[in-house]
Amino acid sequence: MKKHYKGILMALSFVTLSVILYFLHFLIFNDPHHIFIYLLGDIAFLPVDVLLVSIIFHKIIHDKDKDERLKKVNMVVSVFFSEIGVELMGFFRKEDTHLKDLQAVLLIKPQWDTRDYKNAIKQIKKMDAPLNFQGPCLSNLSRFLTSKRKLLLTLLENPILIEHETFSDLIMSLTHAEQELANRKDLNQLKEKDHAHLMTDIERAQKLLLLEWLIYMNHLRKSYPFLYSFSLRTNPFDPDAEVEIK
């Protein structure tokens, strides 16, 4: 309410100032004819002025600001995949046998374009293969996520992530999975319902991880070819991937 009051007060101040200036013009020149001509001309130009300032210029500035914010967001995403994401995907590749069925959409080729990435994202969204990780596997996953807890919390606190909803969801799901796993007394002796609950949490995190990775890789392809080349050569789903260039 206070913001609206200030805005109304400012608008009334400008209108009052305009009336005073027009009145001074009348007192000095005593020519209402030209006052009305200029007034009508200013009012006639007002829609064009609004179009230029409020729509065109505003869109240009907004788009520029959005590009700058997205660059910062993708820098954060890059840190995530360097420190956590790639290694975590390697873990899932070894432990989740169902990912072999998605080899075609995870084995990214250098010639892929935006259409290929969109198709891969659609396939991952359709992924509905239940996980069945047992005690030792869950323990390894728990230790890994716990070792990255500080970084996950730091990423979660970053206000830039508001610009990237899917990445925020990924960090939230990984943080939740880490908490669930860390608070179990014995991951080797889980009740059936509790095990199923953990699998649901991990499945959610896995799917979001794969989706975000594909989105990130497509961004690298378009914006940072040198980083894209390195990411292709370290693809955790490519058994023949070699970082050395031959």
C-alpha positions as CSV (number, residue, x, y, z in Angstrom):
1,M,0.0,0.0,0.0
2,K,2.9,2.3,0.8
3,K,4.5,1.7,-2.6
4,H,1.2,2.5,-4.3
5,Y,0.8,5.7,-2.3
6,K,4.2,6.9,-3.3
7,G,3.5,6.2,-6.9
8,I,0.2,8.0,-6.8
9,L,1.8,11.0,-5.1
10,M,4.6,11.1,-7.7
11,A,2.0,11.0,-10.5
12,L,0.0,13.8,-9.0
13,S,3.2,15.9,-8.5
14,F,4.1,15.6,-12.2
15,V,0.6,16.4,-13.3
16,T,0.5,19.5,-11.0
17,L,3.9,20.6,-12.3
18,S,2.7,20.3,-15.9
19,V,-0.4,22.4,-15.2
20,I,1.8,25.1,-13.5
21,L,4.1,25.2,-16.5
22,Y,1.2,25.5,-19.0
23,F,-0.3,28.2,-16.8
24,L,3.0,30.1,-16.8
25,H,3.1,29.8,-20.5
26,F,-0.3,31.3,-20.7
27,L,0.6,34.2,-18.4
28,I,3.7,35.1,-20.3
29,F,2.5,34.7,-23.9
30,N,-1.3,34.9,-23.5
31,D,-1.7,32.5,-26.3
32,P,-4.1,29.6,-25.5
33,H,-4.2,28.6,-29.2
34,H,-0.6,27.4,-29.3
35,I,-0.9,25.8,-25.8
36,F,-3.7,23.6,-27.0
37,I,-1.8,22.8,-30.2
38,Y,1.3,21.6,-28.3
39,L,-0.8,19.8,-25.7
40,L,-2.7,17.9,-28.4
41,G,0.5,17.1,-30.2
42,D,2.1,15.8,-27.0
43,I,-1.0,13.6,-26.3
44,A,-1.0,12.3,-29.8
45,F,2.7,11.2,-29.5
46,L,2.1,9.6,-26.2
47,P,1.1,6.1,-27.5
48,V,4.3,6.1,-29.7
49,D,6.3,7.1,-26.7
50,V,4.8,4.3,-24.6
51,L,5.5,1.9,-27.4
52,L,9.2,2.9,-27.7
53,V,10.0,3.2,-24.0
54,S,7.7,0.7,-22.3
55,I,7.8,-2.1,-24.8
56,I,10.8,-2.0,-27.2
57,F,13.5,-0.4,-25.0
58,H,12.2,-2.3,-22.0
59,K,12.4,-5.6,-23.9
60,I,15.9,-4.9,-25.1
61,I,17.1,-4.1,-21.6
62,H,15.2,-7.1,-20.1
63,D,16.6,-9.6,-22.7
64,K,20.2,-8.3,-22.0
65,D,19.7,-8.7,-18.3
66,K,18.2,-12.1,-18.8
67,D,21.2,-13.2,-20.8
68,E,23.6,-12.0,-18.1
69,R,21.7,-13.9,-15.4
70,L,21.6,-17.1,-17.5
71,K,25.4,-16.9,-17.9
72,K,25.8,-16.7,-14.1
73,V,23.3,-19.6,-13.7
74,N,25.2,-21.8,-16.1
75,M,28.4,-21.0,-14.3
76,V,26.9,-22.5,-11.2
77,V,25.5,-25.5,-13.1
78,S,29.0,-26.0,-14.5
79,V,30.5,-26.1,-11.0
80,F,27.8,-28.7,-10.0
81,F,28.6,-31.1,-12.8
82,S,32.4,-30.7,-12.4
83,E,32.2,-31.4,-8.6
84,I,29.2,-33.7,-8.3
85,G,27.1,-34.4,-11.4
86,V,29.5,-36.3,-13.7
87,E,30.7,-38.6,-10.9
88,L,27.2,-39.2,-9.7
89,M,26.1,-40.1,-13.3
90,G,29.0,-42.5,-13.4
91,F,27.7,-44.1,-10.3
92,F,24.2,-44.5,-11.8
93,R,25.6,-45.9,-15.0
94,K,27.4,-48.7,-13.0
95,E,24.5,-49.5,-10.6
96,D,21.4,-49.0,-12.7
97,T,21.2,-51.7,-15.4
98,H,18.1,-50.1,-16.9
99,L,20.2,-47.2,-18.2
100,K,21.5,-49.5,-20.9
101,D,18.1,-49.2,-22.6
102,L,18.7,-45.5,-22.8
103,Q,22.2,-45.7,-24.3
104,A,21.1,-44.1,-27.5
105,V,19.9,-40.9,-25.8
106,L,22.8,-40.7,-23.3
107,L,25.6,-41.5,-25.8
108,I,25.8,-37.9,-27.2
109,K,27.3,-37.6,-30.6
110,P,29.4,-34.6,-31.8
111,Q,26.9,-34.0,-34.6
112,W,23.9,-33.6,-32.4
113,D,21.8,-30.5,-32.8
114,T,18.9,-29.0,-30.8
115,R,16.4,-31.5,-32.3
116,D,18.5,-34.4,-31.1
117,Y,18.7,-33.0,-27.6
118,K,14.9,-32.3,-27.5
119,N,14.3,-36.0,-28.5
120,A,16.7,-37.2,-25.8
121,I,15.0,-35.1,-23.2
122,K,11.6,-36.5,-24.2
123,Q,12.9,-40.0,-23.8
124,I,14.3,-39.3,-20.3
125,K,11.0,-37.8,-19.2
126,K,9.3,-41.0,-20.3
127,M,11.8,-43.1,-18.3
128,D,10.0,-45.3,-15.8
129,A,12.4,-48.0,-14.7
130,P,12.3,-48.7,-11.0
131,L,15.6,-48.8,-9.1
132,N,16.5,-51.6,-6.8
133,F,19.6,-50.5,-5.1
134,Q,20.6,-52.7,-2.1
135,G,22.5,-52.0,1.1
136,P,26.1,-51.7,-0.1
137,C,25.1,-49.6,-3.1
138,L,23.0,-47.3,-0.9
139,S,25.8,-47.0,1.6
140,N,28.2,-45.9,-1.2
141,L,25.6,-43.4,-2.5
142,S,25.0,-42.1,1.0
143,R,28.7,-41.5,1.6
144,F,29.2,-39.7,-1.7
145,L,26.2,-37.4,-1.2
146,T,27.2,-36.7,2.4
147,S,30.7,-35.8,1.3
148,K,29.1,-33.2,-1.0
149,R,26.6,-31.9,1.5
150,K,28.3,-28.6,2.0
151,L,28.5,-27.9,-1.7
152,L,24.8,-28.9,-2.2
153,L,23.7,-26.5,0.6
154,T,25.8,-23.7,-0.8
155,L,24.2,-24.2,-4.3
156,L,20.8,-24.3,-2.7
157,E,21.4,-21.0,-1.0
158,N,22.5,-19.3,-4.2
159,P,19.8,-16.7,-5.1
160,I,20.8,-17.0,-8.8
161,L,19.1,-20.4,-8.9
162,I,15.7,-18.7,-8.8
163,E,16.3,-18.2,-12.6
164,H,16.6,-21.9,-13.2
165,E,13.7,-23.9,-11.7
166,T,14.7,-27.3,-13.0
167,F,18.2,-27.0,-11.5
168,S,16.8,-25.9,-8.2
169,D,14.5,-29.0,-8.2
170,L,17.6,-31.1,-8.9
171,I,19.5,-29.7,-5.9
172,M,16.5,-30.0,-3.7
173,S,16.0,-33.7,-4.7
174,L,19.6,-34.6,-4.1
175,T,19.7,-32.8,-0.7
176,H,16.5,-34.6,0.3
177,A,17.9,-38.0,-0.8
178,E,21.1,-37.3,1.1
179,Q,19.1,-36.6,4.3
180,E,17.0,-39.7,3.9
181,L,20.0,-41.9,3.4
182,A,22.1,-40.3,6.1
183,N,19.4,-40.7,8.7
184,R,18.9,-44.5,8.3
185,K,20.5,-46.5,11.1
186,D,21.4,-49.5,8.8
187,L,20.9,-49.3,5.1
188,N,21.6,-53.1,4.9
189,Q,18.4,-53.9,6.9
190,L,15.6,-51.8,5.5
191,K,11.9,-52.7,5.7
192,E,10.2,-53.1,2.3
193,K,8.2,-49.9,2.5
194,D,11.1,-47.9,3.7
195,H,13.3,-49.3,0.8
196,A,10.6,-48.4,-1.7
197,H,10.4,-44.9,-0.3
198,L,14.2,-44.4,-0.7
199,M,14.1,-45.7,-4.2
200,T,11.4,-43.2,-5.1
201,D,13.6,-40.4,-3.8
202,I,16.7,-41.6,-5.7
203,E,14.7,-42.2,-8.9
204,R,13.5,-38.6,-8.8
205,A,17.0,-37.3,-8.3
206,Q,18.4,-39.5,-11.1
207,K,15.8,-38.4,-13.6
208,L,16.3,-34.7,-12.8
209,L,20.1,-35.2,-13.0
210,L,19.9,-36.7,-16.5
211,L,17.5,-34.0,-17.7
212,E,19.6,-31.2,-16.4
213,W,22.7,-32.7,-17.9
214,L,21.2,-32.8,-21.4
215,I,20.0,-29.2,-21.1
216,Y,23.5,-28.2,-19.9
217,M,25.2,-30.1,-22.7
218,N,23.0,-28.4,-25.3
219,H,23.9,-25.0,-23.8
220,L,27.6,-25.8,-24.0
221,R,27.2,-26.9,-27.6
222,K,25.8,-23.5,-28.5
223,S,27.9,-21.2,-26.3
224,Y,31.1,-22.9,-25.3
225,P,32.5,-25.3,-27.9
226,F,35.7,-25.9,-26.1
227,L,33.9,-27.0,-22.9
228,Y,31.5,-29.1,-25.0
229,S,34.4,-30.9,-26.6
230,F,35.8,-31.8,-23.1
231,S,32.4,-32.9,-21.8
232,L,31.9,-35.2,-24.8
233,R,35.3,-36.7,-24.2
234,T,34.4,-37.4,-20.5
235,N,30.8,-38.6,-21.1
236,P,30.2,-41.0,-18.2
237,F,27.8,-43.0,-20.4
238,D,30.3,-43.6,-23.2
239,P,32.4,-46.7,-22.4
240,D,34.8,-45.6,-25.1
241,A,35.2,-42.0,-24.0
242,E,38.9,-40.9,-23.7
243,V,39.9,-37.4,-22.6
244,E,43.1,-37.6,-24.7
245,I,42.6,-36.4,-28.3
246,K,44.1,-38.8,-30.8
